[in-house]
Amino acid sequence: MFASMRRRKHWGWGFEDEQQSAENLRGMAPMLRERLGFEAQDVETPVPLEAVTLPEPRIAPPQALADICDTSTHERATHAQGKALADIVGALRGSFPNPPDVVARPRSERDVAAVLEWAADAGAKVIPYGGGTSVVGGIEARFDEPAICLDLGLLDSLHEVDPVSRSARIGAGASGPRVEQQLAEHGMTMRFFPQSFEHSTLGGWVATRAGGHFATLWTHVDDLVESVRAVTPTGLWESRRLPGSGAGVSPDRMLLGSEGILGVITEAWVRVQPRPAHRLSASVRFARFSDGAEAVRAIVQARLHPSNCRLIDPEEARFTGAGDGTAALLVLGFESVDDDPAPAEAAMVRACALCAEHGGDADETRTSAGGAEGWKDTFLRAPHLRDMLLQLGVVAETFETAITWERFGAFHAAVTGAAREALGGGQGLVTCRLTHAYQDGPAPYFTVLFPARRGEEVEQWWAVKRAASDAIAAAGGTITHHHAVGRDHRPWYDRQRPEPFAAALRAAKRAVDPDGVLNPGVLV
Ligand SMILES: Cc1cc2nc3c(=O)[nH]c(=O)nc-3n(C[C@H](O)[C@H](O)[C@H](O)COP(=O)(O)OP(=O)(O)OC[C@H]3O[C@@H](n4cnc5c(N)ncnc54)[C@H](O)[C@@H]3O)c2cc1C
């Protein structure tokens, strides 16, 4: 079933019709040599789905749910894992170690509740699934019991728009483009653009506390969520629509970041806005990354609230084509929905002046596309690029964190140093950008690129990831600013959180999911 939909690739990012030909990939090799400083390898062709054999499903849906369930190889393989390096490498080679037994696509909350009931009766586990873009093992059935992947994709409608309060009620399964396309019909936008925008979903954003377009102020989806509705194994969890509330521990906040362990988010009221009337952008070059970071600190502490404030180190600017490698690049943007452009213009002038005080050299401010927008395109195309690189024997993976400003310099040096050392003195790049910035600190985002030893890429990567994560933990950073915990970050997350909090979370989970049906192994 589900055959009428445009099919996702069974490996990597995007749709089947987006798979690059070997010839196109070979054409990238000279550019890679120039930008990476090492050679690409022969193009590796993905193992076709027809050659993939999965173990037989261990459970069959009851008659009443047969219509919404699928056990085809394509559905099970494409829902078997997320988009971390190990997932992509495995799928490229036709390996799906933990496929779900069944993929269920509920058409209603009643279906969701029925699947949860079936799972409890059958001794199976349920993994809520949005777009499957988890990079932390959040949707992989790494447990012994039969697994039902609950894909919320059909619950993707815009139900209501409240133009007075500027909010909208949207189905959790709506992908980024679907959210925006439906809101556009009402002249509204959520303006939440994580890099995974194309395939990640509203429910996934809420469940993982995703970080989006706004580099300051409304950084996480938390800031855009007005209320959440979820189906738990013990009943509905729906919070009131409120602009703010001081009534105890927030029921929204508890679902935000719950990563599928407390309930299945079915819809949320989110804060929306008209499309921005004015958008200004500028690129500012700094001889040193640390000068750029000081300028970012000055901008956020002046409370100028740029919508974009991404500082890219020289290496990354060169690799992405945004710069020539001699300077760090700050991509600065201001936008306003108000008819009067003056406040955004004044903020841009002040931000550029602060940059100048820190040695920054700004180009002319633009009101539409240009270098800064070119960088944004690269940003959204990056997931496709990662697949292409892998086929050419180049590993590209990322990790991210946050730290307060007074520790940032030493932190950056320690984490970058640990990652470089773990590369073993071999070829490779470790680059850094600041994706989000707060009054009290930035969210650094690291990209690591190195030549694959084919068949050992995952071990190569985990050597880097472990070293970097240990360095982050030792220096007091968070194991994730927005990529979530999933299964992969558990060792560091468990050390990071206070133990009484962990006990409270386990108790909350027992209260709403007494049979432990939902997403075992994540968070608790
Ligand atoms: C190339 C790339 C770029 C990325 N860029 C960003 C970025 O810019 N910002 C960012 O924050 N993250 C980013 N991510 C990580 C990922 O996209 C986010 O974690 C995203 O929020 C996951 O959404 P999803 O719909 O794909 O959820 P999934 O991957 O399907 O699920 C993620 C977790 O949420 C749970 N979940 C999903 N839907 C529901 C639901 N309806 N109810 C309950 N639980 C649910 C799952 O069980 C799982 O634990 C990126 C990932 C990739 C591969």
The ligand as a Gaussian input file, in Angstrom:
#p B3LYP/6-31G(d) Opt

LIG

0 1
 C       20.508000      16.762000       7.462000
 C       19.869000      17.018000       8.784000
 C       19.758000      18.309000       9.250000
 C       19.179000      18.553000      10.497000
 N       19.047000      19.842000      10.906000
 C       18.453000      20.101000      12.085000
 C       18.247000      21.438000      12.511000
 O       18.593000      22.401000      11.816000
 N       17.647000      21.633000      13.701000
 C       17.250000      20.589000      14.476000
 O       16.704000      20.818000      15.533000
 N       17.433000      19.319000      14.100000
 C       17.999000      19.039000      12.925000
 N       18.165000      17.742000      12.518000
 C       17.677000      16.647000      13.370000
 C       16.197000      16.286000      13.104000
 O       15.794000      16.748000      11.845000
 C       15.307000      16.873000      14.181000
 O       15.533000      16.170000      15.396000
 C       13.815000      16.845000      13.837000
 O       13.118000      17.606000      14.789000
 C       13.235000      15.448000      13.774000
 O       11.954000      15.534000      13.181000
 P       11.291000      14.287000      12.484000
 O        9.884000      14.659000      12.147000
 O       12.124000      13.810000      11.378000
 O       11.278000      13.243000      13.678000
 P       11.779000      11.737000      13.684000
 O       13.177000      11.645000      13.268000
 O       10.787000      10.887000      12.992000
 O       11.693000      11.430000      15.256000
 C       12.581000      12.058000      16.151000
 C       12.146000      11.735000      17.583000
 O       10.884000      12.335000      17.855000
 C        9.892000      11.352000      18.127000
 N        8.677000      11.771000      17.424000
 C        8.550000      12.114000      16.130000
 N        7.275000      12.475000      15.863000
 C        6.606000      12.336000      17.029000
 C        5.239000      12.541000      17.403000
 N        4.327000      12.978000      16.537000
 N        4.898000      12.296000      18.683000
 C        5.810000      11.870000      19.585000
 N        7.098000      11.650000      19.279000
 C        7.479000      11.888000      18.031000
 C       10.465000      10.044000      17.629000
 O        9.949000       8.936000      18.337000
 C       11.949000      10.249000      17.846000
 O       12.290000       9.998000      19.177000
 C       18.727000      17.471000      11.273000
 C       18.824000      16.170000      10.771000
 C       19.387000      15.937000       9.535000
 C       19.465000      14.549000       9.006000

